[in-house]
């Protein structure tokens, strides 16, 4: 059922996804095409905010902060999995794996681990941690206001 805390959670996590993607894009190599990085991060943020964070409102500020941090981690993991899967499909279409799906899945894990190098910068971590704390606190405040 649509509620105001779910809507606010979706919008705030989407905004967090946009800013996190913007910071990550600054650390990617110049030849990397990242045209869909921001829109997909916003989309994942909308889903995570609505389905995960918005449903769990009402446990207090500490709980809200913890849930906001959890939403940041989920956003990061979902995004990494999506982009690793996308890169794996591109490589599979270039016949890199020779028809072996298990090799493709193993390479997907390696691609995700390679992506973490672009996420290990302090500004990326700060955006995700501080953003998660702020989003969680704001969603919790919205839950108190409209419940």
SEVEX-172893 format. One record per atom (N, C-alpha, C): x, y, z; residue number from 1. Coordinates in nm, 3 decimals, padded with zeros to 5 digits, m for minus. Last residue first. Example, Ala and Ser with C-alpha at 12.3 -4.5 7.8 and 13.67 -1.06 7.14 Angstrom:
REM residues 2
+---------+---------+---------+-----+
:       X :       Y :       Z : num :
+---------+---------+---------+-----+
:  01.285 : m00.225 :  00.708 :   2 :
:  01.367 : m00.106 :  00.714 :   2 :
:  01.290 :  00.003 :  00.787 :   2 :
:  01.319 : m00.569 :  00.780 :   1 :
:  01.230 : m00.450 :  00.780 :   1 :
:  01.320 : m00.330 :  00.780 :   1 :
+---------+---------+---------+-----+
REM end
This chain:
REM residues 147
+---------+---------+---------+-----+
:       X :       Y :       Z : num :
+---------+---------+---------+-----+
:  00.246 :  00.892 :  01.033 : 147 :
:  00.189 :  00.764 :  01.079 : 147 :
:  00.081 :  00.788 :  01.181 : 147 :
:  00.384 :  01.117 :  00.947 : 146 :
:  00.266 :  01.074 :  00.871 : 146 :
:  00.209 :  00.940 :  00.916 : 146 :
:  00.593 :  01.157 :  01.136 : 145 :
:  00.505 :  01.268 :  01.098 : 145 :
:  00.375 :  01.218 :  01.036 : 145 :
:  00.728 :  00.918 :  01.151 : 144 :
:  00.663 :  00.971 :  01.272 : 144 :
:  00.561 :  01.078 :  01.237 : 144 :
:  00.818 :  00.903 :  00.887 : 143 :
:  00.730 :  00.800 :  00.940 : 143 :
:  00.659 :  00.844 :  01.066 : 143 :
:  00.988 :  01.121 :  00.877 : 142 :
:  00.866 :  01.121 :  00.795 : 142 :
:  00.767 :  01.018 :  00.844 : 142 :
:  01.187 :  01.025 :  01.047 : 141 :
:  01.111 :  01.145 :  01.085 : 141 :
:  00.983 :  01.156 :  01.004 : 141 :
:  01.274 :  00.812 :  00.888 : 140 :
:  01.216 :  00.785 :  01.020 : 140 :
:  01.134 :  00.905 :  01.068 : 140 :
:  01.375 :  00.956 :  00.676 : 139 :
:  01.263 :  00.865 :  00.653 : 139 :
:  01.195 :  00.830 :  00.785 : 139 :
:  01.586 :  01.090 :  00.804 : 138 :
:  01.476 :  01.165 :  00.743 : 138 :
:  01.354 :  01.077 :  00.718 : 138 :
:  01.751 :  00.876 :  00.885 : 137 :
:  01.693 :  00.967 :  00.986 : 137 :
:  01.575 :  01.044 :  00.929 : 137 :
:  01.817 :  00.762 :  00.634 : 136 :
:  01.748 :  00.684 :  00.736 : 136 :
:  01.681 :  00.773 :  00.841 : 136 :
:  01.951 :  00.978 :  00.511 : 135 :
:  01.828 :  00.923 :  00.453 : 135 :
:  01.749 :  00.845 :  00.558 : 135 :
:  02.172 :  01.007 :  00.684 : 134 :
:  02.076 :  01.117 :  00.665 : 134 :
:  01.944 :  01.065 :  00.611 : 134 :
:  02.296 :  00.753 :  00.654 : 133 :
:  02.255 :  00.802 :  00.786 : 133 :
:  02.148 :  00.910 :  00.773 : 133 :
:  02.344 :  00.748 :  00.377 : 132 :
:  02.259 :  00.647 :  00.439 : 132 :
:  02.209 :  00.691 :  00.575 : 132 :
:  02.521 :  00.967 :  00.353 : 131 :
:  02.392 :  00.968 :  00.285 : 131 :
:  02.296 :  00.867 :  00.345 : 131 :
:  02.737 :  00.870 :  00.498 : 130 :
:  02.666 :  00.989 :  00.546 : 130 :
:  02.528 :  00.998 :  00.482 : 130 :
:  02.793 :  00.640 :  00.332 : 129 :
:  02.771 :  00.631 :  00.477 : 129 :
:  02.690 :  00.750 :  00.528 : 129 :
:  02.814 :  00.736 :  00.065 : 128 :
:  02.725 :  00.625 :  00.099 : 128 :
:  02.694 :  00.618 :  00.248 : 128 :
:  03.001 :  00.946 :  00.090 : 127 :
:  02.868 :  00.971 :  00.033 : 127 :
:  02.771 :  00.860 :  00.074 : 127 :
:  03.220 :  00.804 :  00.196 : 126 :
:  03.157 :  00.911 :  00.273 : 126 :
:  03.017 :  00.940 :  00.222 : 126 :
:  03.284 :  00.634 : m00.017 : 125 :
:  03.243 :  00.577 :  00.111 : 125 :
:  03.170 :  00.683 :  00.195 : 125 :
:  03.359 :  00.824 : m00.206 : 124 :
:  03.249 :  00.732 : m00.235 : 124 :
:  03.195 :  00.674 : m00.105 : 124 :
:  03.577 :  00.949 : m00.083 : 123 :
:  03.457 :  01.028 : m00.111 : 123 :
:  03.337 :  00.939 : m00.145 : 123 :
:  03.771 :  00.742 : m00.061 : 122 :
:  03.706 :  00.797 :  00.058 : 122 :
:  03.578 :  00.874 :  00.027 : 122 :
:  03.737 :  00.463 : m00.284 : 121 :
:  03.782 :  00.599 : m00.258 : 121 :
:  03.706 :  00.656 : m00.140 : 121 :
:  03.651 :  00.217 : m00.366 : 120 :
:  03.730 :  00.223 : m00.244 : 120 :
:  03.784 :  00.363 : m00.215 : 120 :
:  03.531 :  00.188 : m00.606 : 119 :
:  03.445 :  00.225 : m00.494 : 119 :
:  03.522 :  00.247 : m00.366 : 119 :
:  03.702 :  00.090 : m00.788 : 118 :
:  03.650 :  00.224 : m00.815 : 118 :
:  03.562 :  00.274 : m00.701 : 118 :
:  03.741 : m00.163 : m00.691 : 117 :
:  03.854 : m00.071 : m00.690 : 117 :
:  03.808 :  00.073 : m00.712 : 117 :
:  03.511 : m00.300 : m00.745 : 116 :
:  03.526 : m00.246 : m00.609 : 116 :
:  03.646 : m00.153 : m00.598 : 116 :
:  03.537 : m00.403 : m00.997 : 115 :
:  03.463 : m00.278 : m00.983 : 115 :
:  03.486 : m00.216 : m00.845 : 115 :
:  03.661 : m00.645 : m00.947 : 114 :
:  03.738 : m00.539 : m01.012 : 114 :
:  03.670 : m00.404 : m00.998 : 114 :
:  03.445 : m00.781 : m00.839 : 113 :
:  03.560 : m00.753 : m00.752 : 113 :
:  03.651 : m00.646 : m00.813 : 113 :
:  03.289 : m00.796 : m01.071 : 112 :
:  03.239 : m00.722 : m00.955 : 112 :
:  03.352 : m00.688 : m00.859 : 112 :
:  03.457 : m00.961 : m01.222 : 111 :
:  03.427 : m00.826 : m01.270 : 111 :
:  03.377 : m00.740 : m01.154 : 111 :
:  03.444 : m01.196 : m01.070 : 110 :
:  03.571 : m01.126 : m01.084 : 110 :
:  03.551 : m00.983 : m01.131 : 110 :
:  03.175 : m01.261 : m01.111 : 109 :
:  03.223 : m01.234 : m00.975 : 109 :
:  03.355 : m01.157 : m00.981 : 109 :
:  03.185 : m01.305 : m01.386 : 108 :
:  03.099 : m01.199 : m01.333 : 108 :
:  03.141 : m01.161 : m01.191 : 108 :
:  03.342 : m01.527 : m01.406 : 107 :
:  03.399 : m01.400 : m01.450 : 107 :
:  03.315 : m01.283 : m01.400 : 107 :
:  03.159 : m01.714 : m01.319 : 106 :
:  03.281 : m01.691 : m01.241 : 106 :
:  03.344 : m01.558 : m01.278 : 106 :
:  02.976 : m01.695 : m01.530 : 105 :
:  02.935 : m01.657 : m01.394 : 105 :
:  03.056 : m01.632 : m01.304 : 105 :
:  03.136 : m01.789 : m01.741 : 104 :
:  03.079 : m01.654 : m01.747 : 104 :
:  03.038 : m01.607 : m01.607 : 104 :
:  03.186 : m02.048 : m01.659 : 103 :
:  03.299 : m01.956 : m01.672 : 103 :
:  03.250 : m01.811 : m01.675 : 103 :
:  02.929 : m02.143 : m01.682 : 102 :
:  02.991 : m02.138 : m01.550 : 102 :
:  03.114 : m02.046 : m01.551 : 102 :
:  02.873 : m02.141 : m01.957 : 101 :
:  02.802 : m02.047 : m01.868 : 101 :
:  02.866 : m02.037 : m01.729 : 101 :
:  03.063 : m02.153 : m02.231 : 100 :
:  03.065 : m02.209 : m02.097 : 100 :
:  02.997 : m02.112 : m01.999 : 100 :
:  03.101 : m02.047 : m02.484 :  99 :
:  02.979 : m02.122 : m02.458 :  99 :
:  02.972 : m02.184 : m02.320 :  99 :
:  03.339 : m01.897 : m02.479 :  98 :
:  03.333 : m02.020 : m02.555 :  98 :
:  03.212 : m02.106 : m02.524 :  98 :
:  03.368 : m01.649 : m02.365 :  97 :
:  03.362 : m01.765 : m02.277 :  97 :
:  03.351 : m01.898 : m02.350 :  97 :
:  03.363 : m01.451 : m02.559 :  96 :
:  03.480 : m01.462 : m02.473 :  96 :
:  03.483 : m01.594 : m02.398 :  96 :
:  03.181 : m01.361 : m02.753 :  95 :
:  03.223 : m01.502 : m02.748 :  95 :
:  03.352 : m01.522 : m02.669 :  95 :
:  03.066 : m01.124 : m02.724 :  94 :
:  03.189 : m01.124 : m02.803 :  94 :
:  03.255 : m01.263 : m02.804 :  94 :
:  02.868 : m01.191 : m02.550 :  93 :
:  02.829 : m01.165 : m02.689 :  93 :
:  02.950 : m01.154 : m02.781 :  93 :
:  03.019 : m01.204 : m02.318 :  92 :
:  02.963 : m01.328 : m02.373 :  92 :
:  02.921 : m01.309 : m02.518 :  92 :
:  03.071 : m00.935 : m02.274 :  91 :
:  03.182 : m01.026 : m02.305 :  91 :
:  03.132 : m01.157 : m02.366 :  91 :
:  02.810 : m00.849 : m02.220 :  90 :
:  02.886 : m00.791 : m02.332 :  90 :
:  03.001 : m00.883 : m02.373 :  90 :
:  02.760 : m01.004 : m01.991 :  89 :
:  02.681 : m01.027 : m02.112 :  89 :
:  02.752 : m00.969 : m02.234 :  89 :
:  02.945 : m00.887 : m01.815 :  88 :
:  02.956 : m01.029 : m01.849 :  88 :
:  02.878 : m01.060 : m01.976 :  88 :
:  02.839 : m00.630 : m01.793 :  87 :
:  02.971 : m00.649 : m01.855 :  87 :
:  02.992 : m00.794 : m01.896 :  87 :
:  02.600 : m00.695 : m01.662 :  86 :
:  02.597 : m00.628 : m01.792 :  86 :
:  02.730 : m00.647 : m01.865 :  86 :
:  02.698 : m00.803 : m01.423 :  85 :
:  02.620 : m00.885 : m01.514 :  85 :
:  02.613 : m00.826 : m01.654 :  85 :
:  02.818 : m00.574 : m01.317 :  84 :
:  02.901 : m00.691 : m01.347 :  84 :
:  02.828 : m00.785 : m01.443 :  84 :
:  02.591 : m00.415 : m01.287 :  83 :
:  02.695 : m00.374 : m01.382 :  83 :
:  02.790 : m00.488 : m01.414 :  83 :
:  02.443 : m00.569 : m01.096 :  82 :
:  02.386 : m00.534 : m01.226 :  82 :
:  02.496 : m00.500 : m01.326 :  82 :
:  02.622 : m00.579 : m00.881 :  81 :
:  02.577 : m00.702 : m00.945 :  81 :
:  02.522 : m00.674 : m01.084 :  81 :
:  02.642 : m00.305 : m00.818 :  80 :
:  02.761 : m00.381 : m00.860 :  80 :
:  02.722 : m00.509 : m00.932 :  80 :
:  02.373 : m00.253 : m00.745 :  79 :
:  02.434 : m00.184 : m00.858 :  79 :
:  02.557 : m00.260 : m00.909 :  79 :
:  02.346 : m00.419 : m00.523 :  78 :
:  02.258 : m00.438 : m00.639 :  78 :
:  02.320 : m00.374 : m00.762 :  78 :
:  02.543 : m00.308 : m00.352 :  77 :
:  02.551 : m00.447 : m00.397 :  77 :
:  02.465 : m00.474 : m00.520 :  77 :
:  02.449 : m00.040 : m00.318 :  76 :
:  02.583 : m00.068 : m00.370 :  76 :
:  02.592 : m00.210 : m00.426 :  76 :
:  02.199 : m00.086 : m00.204 :  75 :
:  02.211 : m00.011 : m00.329 :  75 :
:  02.345 : m00.039 : m00.396 :  75 :
:  02.279 : m00.213 :  00.032 :  74 :
:  02.199 : m00.287 : m00.066 :  74 :
:  02.207 : m00.219 : m00.202 :  74 :
:  02.410 :  00.001 :  00.155 :  73 :
:  02.485 : m00.120 :  00.122 :  73 :
:  02.409 : m00.201 :  00.017 :  73 :
:  02.194 :  00.180 :  00.186 :  72 :
:  02.313 :  00.219 :  00.109 :  72 :
:  02.392 :  00.097 :  00.064 :  72 :
:  02.028 :  00.030 :  00.352 :  71 :
:  01.980 :  00.065 :  00.218 :  71 :
:  02.097 :  00.108 :  00.129 :  71 :
:  02.186 :  00.030 :  00.582 :  70 :
:  02.159 : m00.096 :  00.513 :  70 :
:  02.112 : m00.071 :  00.370 :  70 :
:  02.169 :  00.300 :  00.648 :  69 :
:  02.300 :  00.242 :  00.613 :  69 :
:  02.282 :  00.110 :  00.538 :  69 :
:  01.894 :  00.303 :  00.705 :  68 :
:  01.949 :  00.388 :  00.599 :  68 :
:  02.086 :  00.338 :  00.554 :  68 :
:  01.882 :  00.130 :  00.922 :  67 :
:  01.815 :  00.092 :  00.797 :  67 :
:  01.864 :  00.175 :  00.680 :  67 :
:  02.024 :  00.284 :  01.108 :  66 :
:  02.072 :  00.152 :  01.069 :  66 :
:  02.011 :  00.105 :  00.938 :  66 :
:  01.851 :  00.503 :  01.125 :  65 :
:  01.989 :  00.522 :  01.078 :  65 :
:  02.048 :  00.389 :  01.032 :  65 :
:  01.622 :  00.376 :  01.226 :  64 :
:  01.618 :  00.445 :  01.097 :  64 :
:  01.757 :  00.465 :  01.039 :  64 :
:  01.713 :  00.293 :  01.476 :  63 :
:  01.673 :  00.193 :  01.377 :  63 :
:  01.671 :  00.254 :  01.237 :  63 :
:  01.750 :  00.544 :  01.590 :  62 :
:  01.863 :  00.451 :  01.576 :  62 :
:  01.834 :  00.344 :  01.472 :  62 :
:  01.486 :  00.646 :  01.583 :  61 :
:  01.592 :  00.710 :  01.506 :  61 :
:  01.711 :  00.616 :  01.486 :  61 :
:  01.225 :  00.394 :  01.548 :  60 :
:  01.304 :  00.494 :  01.619 :  60 :
:  01.420 :  00.543 :  01.533 :  60 :
:  01.077 :  00.229 :  01.387 :  59 :
:  01.152 :  00.169 :  01.496 :  59 :
:  01.234 :  00.267 :  01.577 :  59 :
:  00.948 :  00.319 :  01.159 :  58 :
:  00.874 :  00.316 :  01.284 :  58 :
:  00.949 :  00.258 :  01.401 :  58 :
:  00.980 :  00.149 :  00.846 :  57 :
:  00.979 :  00.274 :  00.923 :  57 :
:  00.903 :  00.252 :  01.054 :  57 :
:  00.998 : m00.047 :  00.657 :  56 :
:  01.050 : m00.075 :  00.791 :  56 :
:  01.054 :  00.048 :  00.881 :  56 :
:  00.921 :  00.025 :  00.404 :  55 :
:  00.840 : m00.074 :  00.476 :  55 :
:  00.879 : m00.087 :  00.622 :  55 :
:  01.122 :  00.192 :  00.307 :  54 :
:  00.990 :  00.247 :  00.339 :  54 :
:  00.901 :  00.154 :  00.418 :  54 :
:  01.340 :  00.015 :  00.256 :  53 :
:  01.345 :  00.114 :  00.363 :  53 :
:  01.207 :  00.163 :  00.404 :  53 :
:  01.236 : m00.172 :  00.052 :  52 :
:  01.312 : m00.210 :  00.171 :  52 :
:  01.297 : m00.107 :  00.283 :  52 :
:  01.070 : m00.059 : m00.147 :  51 :
:  01.048 : m00.196 : m00.104 :  51 :
:  01.121 : m00.233 :  00.026 :  51 :
:  01.155 :  00.214 : m00.175 :  50 :
:  01.013 :  00.178 : m00.162 :  50 :
:  00.996 :  00.040 : m00.097 :  50 :
:  01.436 :  00.201 : m00.187 :  49 :
:  01.368 :  00.290 : m00.093 :  49 :
:  01.225 :  00.249 : m00.069 :  49 :
:  01.471 :  00.019 : m00.395 :  48 :
:  01.520 : m00.014 : m00.261 :  48 :
:  01.453 :  00.074 : m00.156 :  48 :
:  01.354 :  00.159 : m00.614 :  47 :
:  01.306 :  00.026 : m00.572 :  47 :
:  01.347 : m00.006 : m00.428 :  47 :
:  01.507 :  00.396 : m00.619 :  46 :
:  01.361 :  00.400 : m00.605 :  46 :
:  01.307 :  00.267 : m00.554 :  46 :
:  01.764 :  00.289 : m00.660 :  45 :
:  01.732 :  00.363 : m00.538 :  45 :
:  01.583 :  00.371 : m00.513 :  45 :
:  01.738 :  00.185 : m00.916 :  44 :
:  01.761 :  00.093 : m00.805 :  44 :
:  01.729 :  00.161 : m00.672 :  44 :
:  01.705 :  00.435 : m01.049 :  43 :
:  01.602 :  00.331 : m01.055 :  43 :
:  01.617 :  00.233 : m00.940 :  43 :
:  01.951 :  00.557 : m00.993 :  42 :
:  01.826 :  00.620 : m00.946 :  42 :
:  01.714 :  00.516 : m00.944 :  42 :
:  02.116 :  00.381 : m01.127 :  41 :
:  02.132 :  00.396 : m00.982 :  41 :
:  02.008 :  00.462 : m00.922 :  41 :
:  02.031 :  00.422 : m01.387 :  40 :
:  02.009 :  00.291 : m01.327 :  40 :
:  02.025 :  00.298 : m01.175 :  40 :
:  02.111 :  00.694 : m01.428 :  39 :
:  01.969 :  00.655 : m01.433 :  39 :
:  01.941 :  00.519 : m01.369 :  39 :
:  02.401 :  00.671 : m01.386 :  38 :
:  02.315 :  00.751 : m01.298 :  38 :
:  02.168 :  00.709 : m01.307 :  38 :
:  02.480 :  00.489 : m01.594 :  37 :
:  02.515 :  00.468 : m01.453 :  37 :
:  02.421 :  00.544 : m01.360 :  37 :
:  02.451 :  00.524 : m01.861 :  36 :
:  02.334 :  00.472 : m01.788 :  36 :
:  02.363 :  00.451 : m01.639 :  36 :
:  02.705 :  00.621 : m01.940 :  35 :
:  02.585 :  00.698 : m01.967 :  35 :
:  02.463 :  00.653 : m01.888 :  35 :
:  02.972 :  00.552 : m01.925 :  34 :
:  02.889 :  00.540 : m01.806 :  34 :
:  02.761 :  00.621 : m01.820 :  34 :
:  03.239 :  00.407 : m02.074 :  33 :
:  03.109 :  00.467 : m02.103 :  33 :
:  03.021 :  00.445 : m01.981 :  33 :
:  03.576 :  00.476 : m02.017 :  32 :
:  03.458 :  00.403 : m01.973 :  32 :
:  03.332 :  00.479 : m02.010 :  32 :
:  03.795 :  00.630 : m02.065 :  31 :
:  03.738 :  00.559 : m02.179 :  31 :
:  03.611 :  00.481 : m02.144 :  31 :
:  03.873 :  00.730 : m01.813 :  30 :
:  03.809 :  00.819 : m01.911 :  30 :
:  03.743 :  00.746 : m02.028 :  30 :
:  03.778 :  00.516 : m01.536 :  29 :
:  03.871 :  00.556 : m01.642 :  29 :
:  03.800 :  00.638 : m01.749 :  29 :
:  03.602 :  00.661 : m01.257 :  28 :
:  03.613 :  00.562 : m01.364 :  28 :
:  03.714 :  00.609 : m01.467 :  28 :
:  03.561 :  00.861 : m01.077 :  27 :
:  03.678 :  00.776 : m01.056 :  27 :
:  03.695 :  00.670 : m01.164 :  27 :
:  03.324 :  00.981 : m01.144 :  26 :
:  03.445 :  01.065 : m01.146 :  26 :
:  03.572 :  00.981 : m01.132 :  26 :
:  03.141 :  00.782 : m01.094 :  25 :
:  03.174 :  00.814 : m01.233 :  25 :
:  03.299 :  00.899 : m01.244 :  25 :
:  03.115 :  00.801 : m00.815 :  24 :
:  03.183 :  00.685 : m00.873 :  24 :
:  03.226 :  00.715 : m01.016 :  24 :
:  02.970 :  01.040 : m00.799 :  23 :
:  03.103 :  01.033 : m00.739 :  23 :
:  03.182 :  00.915 : m00.797 :  23 :
:  02.736 :  00.962 : m00.932 :  22 :
:  02.812 :  01.078 : m00.980 :  22 :
:  02.955 :  01.074 : m00.926 :  22 :
:  02.646 :  00.757 : m00.770 :  21 :
:  02.687 :  00.726 : m00.907 :  21 :
:  02.770 :  00.840 : m00.966 :  21 :
:  02.580 :  00.910 : m00.543 :  20 :
:  02.684 :  00.807 : m00.534 :  20 :
:  02.735 :  00.770 : m00.673 :  20 :
:  02.375 :  01.069 : m00.648 :  19 :
:  02.498 :  01.132 : m00.603 :  19 :
:  02.612 :  01.030 : m00.589 :  19 :
:  02.184 :  00.867 : m00.712 :  18 :
:  02.234 :  00.959 : m00.814 :  18 :
:  02.368 :  01.019 : m00.771 :  18 :
:  02.139 :  00.745 : m00.463 :  17 :
:  02.194 :  00.668 : m00.574 :  17 :
:  02.252 :  00.757 : m00.683 :  17 :
:  02.021 :  00.961 : m00.329 :  16 :
:  02.148 :  00.906 : m00.282 :  16 :
:  02.216 :  00.825 : m00.392 :  16 :
:  01.788 :  00.973 : m00.480 :  15 :
:  01.880 :  01.087 : m00.481 :  15 :
:  02.018 :  01.043 : m00.433 :  15 :
:  01.680 :  00.725 : m00.406 :  14 :
:  01.710 :  00.752 : m00.547 :  14 :
:  01.807 :  00.869 : m00.559 :  14 :
:  01.641 :  00.768 : m00.138 :  13 :
:  01.740 :  00.667 : m00.176 :  13 :
:  01.776 :  00.684 : m00.324 :  13 :
:  01.439 :  00.967 : m00.159 :  12 :
:  01.567 :  00.997 : m00.095 :  12 :
:  01.675 :  00.894 : m00.131 :  12 :
:  01.228 :  00.834 : m00.291 :  11 :
:  01.288 :  00.954 : m00.350 :  11 :
:  01.426 :  00.980 : m00.289 :  11 :
:  01.173 :  00.624 : m00.112 :  10 :
:  01.208 :  00.597 : m00.252 :  10 :
:  01.280 :  00.716 : m00.313 :  10 :
:  01.107 :  00.763 :  00.123 :   9 :
:  01.222 :  00.672 :  00.122 :   9 :
:  01.267 :  00.646 : m00.021 :   9 :
:  00.877 :  00.895 :  00.034 :   8 :
:  00.993 :  00.974 :  00.075 :   8 :
:  01.118 :  00.887 :  00.075 :   8 :
:  00.712 :  00.671 : m00.011 :   7 :
:  00.743 :  00.765 : m00.119 :   7 :
:  00.868 :  00.846 : m00.087 :   7 :
:  00.701 :  00.559 :  00.244 :   6 :
:  00.755 :  00.482 :  00.133 :   6 :
:  00.796 :  00.573 :  00.018 :   6 :
:  00.579 :  00.770 :  00.393 :   5 :
:  00.716 :  00.729 :  00.422 :   5 :
:  00.780 :  00.646 :  00.311 :   5 :
:  00.319 :  00.773 :  00.259 :   4 :
:  00.412 :  00.885 :  00.245 :   4 :
:  00.556 :  00.847 :  00.284 :   4 :
:  00.235 :  00.465 :  00.093 :   3 :
:  00.233 :  00.554 :  00.209 :   3 :
:  00.334 :  00.666 :  00.185 :   3 :
:  00.059 :  00.219 : m00.084 :   2 :
:  00.140 :  00.342 : m00.089 :   2 :
:  00.123 :  00.425 :  00.039 :   2 :
:  00.084 : m00.117 :  00.000 :   1 :
:  00.000 :  00.000 :  00.000 :   1 :
:  00.089 :  00.124 :  00.000 :   1 :
+---------+---------+---------+-----+
REM end
